Amino acid sequence: QVPLVESGGGLVQAGGSLRLSCSASRRIPIASTMGWYRQSPGHERELVARLVGGSTSSYADFVKGGFTISRNGANTILQMNNLKPEDTAVYYCNQWPPIQHDWGQGTQVTVAS
């Protein structure tokens, strides 16, 4: 089974924005819960945001209103605004709870101070 593919990461200055996209090669029902996760060096992977049924979103406490998760057809989007250096990490998408074989390579987000 082909894992999910993340894109849109890069290097940005603190206060900047990035739009991450996650694409699936198969149809994932809209009723499924999709999530964005991140992992920084020396830390475990953590849930950043999740979207239930394509419309109900929830966010980790550390997001503090700067991120928005959405679905656009087969893609799951994470719009990140007002980025901070502590947001530097590899970002992944997966269903929630995650499916092991769906983990992709992730996309690197680096926020410079």
C-alpha positions as a Markdown table, in Angstrom:
| # | Residue | x | y | z |
|---|---|---|---|---|
| 1 | Gln | 0.0 | 0.0 | 0.0 |
| 2 | Val | 1.3 | 3.4 | -1.0 |
| 3 | Pro | 1.9 | 5.7 | 2.0 |
| 4 | Leu | 0.7 | 9.2 | 2.2 |
| 5 | Val | 2.8 | 12.0 | 0.7 |
| 6 | Glu | 3.5 | 15.3 | 2.4 |
| 7 | Ser | 4.7 | 18.4 | 0.7 |
| 8 | Gly | 5.0 | 22.2 | 1.2 |
| 9 | Gly | 7.6 | 22.4 | 3.9 |
| 10 | Gly | 10.6 | 24.7 | 3.7 |
| 11 | Leu | 12.6 | 27.4 | 5.4 |
| 12 | Val | 10.7 | 30.4 | 6.7 |
| 13 | Gln | 11.4 | 33.3 | 9.0 |
| 14 | Ala | 9.7 | 33.5 | 12.4 |
| 15 | Gly | 6.2 | 35.0 | 11.9 |
| 16 | Gly | 6.0 | 33.6 | 8.4 |
| 17 | Ser | 3.5 | 31.1 | 6.9 |
| 18 | Leu | 3.6 | 27.7 | 5.2 |
| 19 | Arg | 0.9 | 25.6 | 3.6 |
| 20 | Leu | 1.4 | 21.9 | 3.9 |
| 21 | Ser | -0.4 | 19.4 | 1.8 |
| 22 | Cys | -1.0 | 15.6 | 2.2 |
| 23 | Ser | -2.1 | 13.5 | -0.7 |
| 24 | Ala | -3.4 | 10.0 | -0.8 |
| 25 | Ser | -3.2 | 7.6 | -3.7 |
| 26 | Arg | -6.4 | 5.9 | -2.6 |
| 27 | Arg | -9.7 | 7.3 | -1.5 |
| 28 | Ile | -9.9 | 8.0 | 2.2 |
| 29 | Pro | -13.6 | 8.4 | 3.3 |
| 30 | Ile | -14.5 | 11.9 | 4.3 |
| 31 | Ala | -15.8 | 10.4 | 7.6 |
| 32 | Ser | -12.3 | 9.3 | 8.5 |
| 33 | Thr | -10.3 | 11.4 | 10.9 |
| 34 | Met | -7.2 | 12.9 | 9.4 |
| 35 | Gly | -4.3 | 14.3 | 11.4 |
| 36 | Trp | -1.1 | 16.2 | 11.0 |
| 37 | Tyr | 1.7 | 15.2 | 13.3 |
| 38 | Arg | 5.2 | 16.5 | 13.8 |
| 39 | Gln | 8.5 | 15.2 | 15.2 |
| 40 | Ser | 11.5 | 17.3 | 16.1 |
| 41 | Pro | 14.9 | 15.9 | 17.0 |
| 42 | Gly | 15.0 | 14.2 | 20.4 |
| 43 | His | 11.3 | 14.2 | 20.7 |
| 44 | Glu | 8.5 | 11.7 | 20.0 |
| 45 | Arg | 6.1 | 12.3 | 17.2 |
| 46 | Glu | 3.1 | 14.4 | 18.4 |
| 47 | Leu | -0.3 | 15.2 | 17.1 |
| 48 | Val | -0.7 | 18.8 | 15.9 |
| 49 | Ala | -4.2 | 18.9 | 14.5 |
| 50 | Arg | -7.0 | 16.5 | 13.5 |
| 51 | Leu | -10.1 | 16.8 | 11.3 |
| 52 | Val | -13.2 | 14.7 | 11.9 |
| 53 | Gly | -15.6 | 14.2 | 9.0 |
| 54 | Gly | -14.0 | 16.9 | 6.9 |
| 55 | Ser | -15.3 | 19.6 | 9.1 |
| 56 | Thr | -14.7 | 19.3 | 12.9 |
| 57 | Ser | -11.2 | 20.3 | 13.8 |
| 58 | Ser | -9.2 | 20.2 | 17.0 |
| 59 | Tyr | -5.6 | 21.3 | 17.8 |
| 60 | Ala | -2.9 | 20.7 | 20.2 |
| 61 | Asp | -2.6 | 23.3 | 23.0 |
| 62 | Phe | 0.8 | 24.5 | 21.6 |
| 63 | Val | -0.9 | 25.6 | 18.3 |
| 64 | Lys | -2.5 | 28.6 | 19.9 |
| 65 | Gly | -4.7 | 29.5 | 16.9 |
| 66 | Gly | -1.9 | 29.7 | 14.4 |
| 67 | Phe | -2.8 | 26.6 | 12.4 |
| 68 | Thr | -5.8 | 25.5 | 10.3 |
| 69 | Ile | -6.5 | 21.9 | 9.1 |
| 70 | Ser | -8.8 | 21.3 | 6.2 |
| 71 | Arg | -9.5 | 18.8 | 3.4 |
| 72 | Asn | -9.6 | 19.6 | -0.2 |
| 73 | Gly | -10.7 | 16.6 | -2.2 |
| 74 | Ala | -8.1 | 13.9 | -1.6 |
| 75 | Asn | -5.7 | 16.3 | 0.1 |
| 76 | Thr | -5.5 | 17.2 | 3.7 |
| 77 | Ile | -4.1 | 20.7 | 4.2 |
| 78 | Leu | -2.3 | 22.4 | 7.2 |
| 79 | Gln | -2.1 | 26.1 | 6.9 |
| 80 | Met | 0.4 | 27.4 | 9.4 |
| 81 | Asn | 0.6 | 31.1 | 10.2 |
| 82 | Asn | 2.8 | 33.0 | 12.6 |
| 83 | Leu | 5.4 | 30.3 | 12.8 |
| 84 | Lys | 7.9 | 30.1 | 15.6 |
| 85 | Pro | 11.3 | 28.5 | 15.8 |
| 86 | Glu | 9.9 | 25.9 | 18.1 |
| 87 | Asp | 7.6 | 24.8 | 15.2 |
| 88 | Thr | 10.7 | 23.4 | 13.5 |
| 89 | Ala | 10.1 | 19.7 | 12.9 |
| 90 | Val | 9.3 | 17.1 | 10.2 |
| 91 | Tyr | 5.5 | 17.2 | 9.6 |
| 92 | Tyr | 3.6 | 14.1 | 8.7 |
| 93 | Cys | 0.0 | 13.3 | 8.0 |
| 94 | Asn | -1.9 | 10.2 | 8.8 |
| 95 | Gln | -5.3 | 9.1 | 9.9 |
| 96 | Trp | -6.1 | 9.3 | 13.6 |
| 97 | Pro | -5.5 | 6.9 | 15.2 |
| 98 | Pro | -2.5 | 6.5 | 12.8 |
| 99 | Ile | -2.1 | 3.6 | 10.4 |
| 100 | Gln | 1.4 | 2.3 | 10.5 |
| 101 | His | 1.9 | 1.6 | 6.8 |
| 102 | Asp | 0.5 | 5.1 | 5.9 |
| 103 | Trp | 3.5 | 7.0 | 7.4 |
| 104 | Gly | 5.3 | 8.8 | 4.7 |
| 105 | Gln | 8.6 | 10.6 | 4.5 |
| 106 | Gly | 7.2 | 13.8 | 6.0 |
| 107 | Thr | 8.1 | 17.3 | 5.0 |
| 108 | Gln | 10.7 | 19.4 | 6.8 |
| 109 | Val | 9.6 | 22.7 | 8.3 |
| 110 | Thr | 12.4 | 25.0 | 9.5 |
| 111 | Val | 11.6 | 28.3 | 11.2 |
| 112 | Ala | 14.5 | 30.7 | 11.5 |
| 113 | Ser | 14.6 | 33.2 | 14.3 |
